[in-house]
Amino acid sequence: MAIEIRVLGPGDEAVVIAAAGLFDEPPTPGWTESFLTTSGHHLLVAFDGDDAVGFVSCVELLHPDKGRELFLYELSVAEEVRRRGIGRALVDAGLDLARRLGCYGAWTATEDDNAAALATYRSTGATADPTTVTEVWDWR
């Protein structure tokens, strides 16, 4: 399997829609277009030939006293190709993007029982921050 990772951009909406199985819910055309055209929003997709087999979405965060950092929003790899290094390759590509953008660092969040995600992130050099608690507001 020869994996190619591409950074999608405006005009790639159909690629995202065709990869709906990788997402928690089917991407909508409007939200997809908005994500791909919004500055600081990045979608890196792993392809095996013409087939999308994974993605990592990233969002640049900028703060007046901290500078720029990258939030790895979501990582997904198709179940049938897991445990082949695709998740790690996607995270590494996201971290490389962060460095090219001049980010001082990157971060992500995941569930404490998501062993696969934790192993993937830690294999790329991430460490758990024991001082951080994630709080959420959910209006769904």
KOLTORLUM-149303 format. One record per residue: residue in three letters; x, y, z of N, C-alpha, C in turn. Coordinates in steps of 0.02 Angstrom, whole numbers, plus 50000, padded with zeros to 5 digits. Each point is the difference from the previous one (the first is absolute). Last residue first. Layout:
<recs>
ALAXYZXYZXYZ ...
</recs>
This chain:
<recs>
ARG486875102951045499664995649951499374997250029 TRP501765015050098499325002449986499644995749949 ASP502185000150186499734996449943499275002149991 TRP502525005750128499325002549995499714996849938 VAL502254993350168499635000749938499325003350011 GLU502734995250106499315001750015499635001149934 THR502434987850091499605002549945499295001050024 VAL502525000650124499344997050002499615003049942 THR502774998050088499485002449956499354996050010 THR502244996650100499695005950030499395002449960 PRO501544981649941499584998250057499645005950033 ASP500874993549748500085005650046499544998750060 ALA501254982849812499405002250034500165005850046 THR501394995249772499974997850070499355002750030 ALA501214994549737499555003650045500054997150070 GLY501174992149795500335004350048499565003950047 THR499474982749830500265005849964500325005150047 SER498934980050076500534997749955500315005749960 ARG498135003750143500624999250039500574997549956 TYR497855002149905500265006650019500664999350037 THR498884979949943500215003749940500325006650019 ALA499054987250172500614996949975500265003749938 LEU497925006850087500545001750047500674997149976 ALA498074994249878500185007049990500585002050046 ALA499144978350026500315000749935500235007249987 ALA498784994650200500694997550001500355001049933 ASN497975011050132500134998949929500734998049992 ASP498835007050207500004992849986500114998449926 ASP499885022550090500534996750038500014992449990 GLU499245018649812499714996750059500554996050035 THR500755021549865499664993849984499724997050064 ALA501345023549876499654997050057499684993549975 THR502205018049929499384996749982499674997550064 TRP502155017949893499674996150052499384996749972 ALA502545015049945499364997249977499704996050058 GLY501985021549950499834993350023499344997949971 TYR501095020449942500444998450055499864993050028 CYS499655009349738499664998750064500524998450054 GLY500225005249753500305003950053499664999250068 LEU499624988949779499595005950013500305004450054 ARG501014979249944500055004449941499605006550010 ARG499844983250167500675002949999500085004949942 ALA497994987850012500055004850055500685003450001 LEU499684982449848499645006049979500055005350054 ASP500844979250055500445003349951499685006549975 LEU498684986450136500535003350039500505003549955 GLY498324987249897499705005850033500525003850041 ALA500674979949902499895005149948499695006350029 ASP500264981450143500665002949983499935005549947 VAL498074987950052500185004550056500685003249985 LEU499294984049845499575005949998500185004950056 ALA501104979349996500225004149943499585006349995 ARG499364984250162500635003350019500245004549943 GLY498134986849955499845005150051500635003950019 ILE500284981649857499685005649965499835005650049 GLY501034977350040500395006150002499695006149968 ARG499084977350035500494999849946500415006549997 ARG497984993550137500604996550023500524999049945 ARG497545004149909500315002150063500604995650017 VAL498354999449809500725001349990500345002550064 GLU497624994549982500334994449965500745001249987 GLU498535016750104500114994150043500404994549965 ALA500315026249944499524994749984500174993650037 VAL500655023650102500284995349952499484994549989 SER500295026850117499594994249982500384995849950 LEU500075023250182500394995149962499554994149986 GLU499785028150081499744993249995500454995849956 TYR500645022150086499304999650018499754992849999 LEU502315013450043499824994249960499294998150021 PHE501275024150020499564995350033499864994449950 LEU502065019350025499564996049958499614995150043 GLU501185026250036500064992950013499504996349957 ARG501225026750038499604995249961500154992850022 GLY500245022650161500184998549931499554994849970 LYS499995011350225500294993449993500264998649930 ASP498755019750088500604999250042500344993249992 PRO498035006949867500445005850005500634999050041 HIS498834980049860499835003750061500495005750009 LEU498994979149819500455005750007499765004150060 LEU499754974249866499755004450052500525005450011 GLU499284980649797500495004650031499655004350051 VAL499314974849915499795007050002500555004050034 CYS499474974049870500405004350044499755007249995 SER499474971649937499805006949991500365004150053 VAL500424975249870500075003950061499795007149984 PHE499564973649885500095007249999500195002450070 GLY499664976149818500075003250065500065007549993 VAL499694984749817500004995050053500105003050069 ALA499245004449720500175003450062499944994950056 ASP500504994449735499564999250058500265003850061 ASP501044996649777499475005149997499554999950062 GLY502334990150035499765000849932499495005649998 ASP500314998050216500294993949973499744999649929 PHE500215021950180499714996349945500404993749987 ALA499485020650200500434994549978499634996149945 VAL499785026850091499674993749986500524995049974 LEU499625025150140500494995749969499694993149992 LEU499195026650049499774993149997500514996149960 HIS499695025650138500384995549957499724993050005 HIS499665028550063499694993450004500344995549949 GLY500515023450019500204996850062499684993250012 SER498735016549839500715000550016500144996750067 THR497964992949842500155004350057500744999850015 THR498834986849831500155006849978500175004750057 LEU499394976550028500555000249952500195007049977 PHE498154996550149500624997750031500585000949952 SER497865004749916500215005050049500664998050033 GLU498974984749854500265005849963500265005350049 THR498954981650096500634997949968500315005949963 TRP497875002850093500515000050052500684998149971 GLY498174999249851500115006850025500555000450052 PRO499284978549911500355004149951500175007050026 THR499864979850173499525003649958500395004349950 PRO500684975650126500135007249992499475003249957 PRO499554978150155500165002049932500135007649996 GLU500614988150227499365001249965500185002149928 ASP501784993150125499504997950049499305000549969 PHE502044996349830499775005050048499484997150047 LEU500994988449811500545001450048499785004750056 GLY498614993849810500084994550047500545001050051 ALA499595015249813499535000750056500084994650052 ALA501155007649783500334996550056499555000150062 ALA499385011349798500094993149981500314995850056 ILE499755023450029499344996949999500064992649982 VAL501965012849988499784999350069499334996450003 VAL500825005549790500454995050029499784998650072 ALA498955017449882499754993449979500434994450028 GLU500655022850037499414998150039499764993049981 ASP501945014949927500044992950016499404997450039 GLY500415023149934499914996149939500034992550012 PRO501275015950169499405001849962499974996249934 GLY501544987050153499855007150001499375001549962 LEU501784979050121499455002249957499885007450008 VAL502204983450026499655005350035499455002449952 ARG501184974850007499905006349965499635004950045 ILE501504975149996499615004750041499975006649963 GLU500394972349938500165007049983499565004450043 ILE500914972449998499555005350023500265006849978 ALA500204973049930500375006249995499525005750016 MET500154971950040499575005950000500455006250000 
</recs>
